[in-house]
Amino acid sequence: MASAMVVPVIDVQNDNFKELWPAMVLAIKTSSFIAIDTELSGLGNRKALLAESIEDRYKAICHAARSRSILSLGIACYKKLDGKPADSYLVQVYNLTLLCSEEYMIEPQSVRFLVQHGFDFNKQYAQGVPYCKGNNKGGADNHGVSVRSLFTELLRARRPLVLHNGLIDMAFLYQCFYSHLPERLTTFTADLSEMFPAGIYDTKYASEFELRQTASYLEYAYKKCKLDNSRGVEAGGPGPHLLIEFCHYGGHMSSYVDYRVCPAVAPSPGQQEVCQRFSAFGWCPAGSECTSSHDTDLIILQDEKLGMDKKSKRKRKRDRRDKRKGGAEGGGAEEERKEEQEEDEDEELRASKIAHLELDPADRPSQDGSIGDPVARTEPPPAELTGNGSCKLPDDITDKATPAVAELKKESVTDDEAKAAAAAEASRKRLEGGTHRAGFDAFMTAYIFAYACALDAREDGKKKTEEEKDRVLPTCYNKVYLSGKAAPLHIVKSSFSKSSKAHTLKMELVWGKSLASTLLEAGPQQQKDGE
């Protein structure tokens, strides 16, 4: 099995934000695609977030985004490397600790979940990068060094945006760093289609409908992709394989890096009974008090074994049917009884894995649908708080004379010496709460997307339209996962909706009037492409 991967995540706070600014902007501008993840102060009414009407869901999301805030922002930039094997990427990951400068609500269950996973609220209030929500205030979107300016750079880069179960994330990003959310969902999707012309991709949708994985919560999807990719690389078969390289951060830059260890998939010894709720959804209301295993590695390996057992049973059934049709001896009634018994066993196995069933609204996990946030059945009252608030990059990047950029050095993850040093540092710095952080979650999200793109590229026989040939992973283009719905939310500008006035003004601010007009006029064509 492949060796562990060590992921360097750069911690960005108010005291090093300006220093790291040039490196972050360079990473965004030169990336092939960008993944985003957020940690939020709360989600509001969970039942309303799962309303049958998508428009009603959007209203609930808007209320949450307007009254709550983003506490941390994860950005993972994947740049495809020239002159290397296909699907080789240079990866840079940033974890920004933020502090909203306006009043916002924070929910106790969100605090509990974040603290359990190592979030430091003392550091947030002491060193969080300040920002203001809603519409532009004093030209902060395109001038100076700020979180809103960084989001503007993300828009100007015009790269594919990747999220996991991303509808809520997109609403919070829009409200916190762009403008006030529009009242209607169709207006919101019209704005998004123009903000991200290269497309928005949801890896939860890709995990279920493109990769066809047994479960689709973030940790499961990432580890399954990593395991399958490692097997392919070790087997040495034909076709491209996903290869990841990171930067080496030396000097005082090393003090900003939090190393996250991704061990090879292997079950922990002893515990073999899997928690079925965690297995299906990635969280369990009992948390650490649950007597069954929450080991995602064990869950993946057991799912694979169940899958192989089912294939073997189906093969035996086909063989018996063929034998009966050929006139072989044996009682037909007895054979029928055996088949019915095995079908009952199969049904029992399927019932044990409820991956795609919807939870009781009172039992929803955290906003990313991954490693869960047990939600109390009785919603506790939210608290109201007031926030105050040597580089060797790829040759096509123009070097910038800043300390942050000057200490980056590209390095392969196969460098054993560097990996050993990183692993030692990781064991020293790793938090007890596990690997759940916005930056690392963004890395996992991007990895799933990169792996899905690599698989899509291998399927040369797949028929694609002319428009699809120019896109990465065209079957998931502008499709966002909707819980409990068979169809995704399409991010398009339809002939029945218009962009919001605030967005139109913002487009001019971000791109200038001439380019903004061109992009706005391209909206109808984008809508045709998405159909």
Secondary structure, 3 states (H helix, E strand, C coil): CCCCEEEEEEEECCCCHHHHHHHHHHHHHCCCEEEEEEEECCCCCHHHHCCCCHHHHHHHHHHHHHHCCEEEEEEEEEEECCCCCCCEEEEEEEEEEEEECCEEEECHHHHHHHHHCCCCHHHHHHHCEEECCCCCCCCCCCCCCCHHHHHHHHHHHCCCEEECCCHHHHHHHHHHHCCCCCCCHHHHHHHHHHHCCCCEEEHHHHHHHCCCCCCCCHHHHHHHHHHHHHHHHHHCCCCCCCEEEEEEECHHHHHHEEEEEECCCCCCCCCCCECHHHHHHCCCCCHHHCCCECCHHHHHHHHHHHHHHHHHHHHHHHHHHHHHHCCCCCCHHHHHHHHHHHHHHHHHHHHHCCCCCCCCHHHCCCCCCCCCCCCCCCCCCCEEEECCCCCECCCCCCCCCCHHHHCEEEEECCCHHHHHHHHHHHHHHCCCCCCCCHHHHHHHHHHHHHHHHHHHHHCCCCCCCHHHHCCCCHHHCCEECCCCCCCCEECCCCCCCCCCHHHHHHHHHHHCHHHHHHHHHCHHHHHHHHC
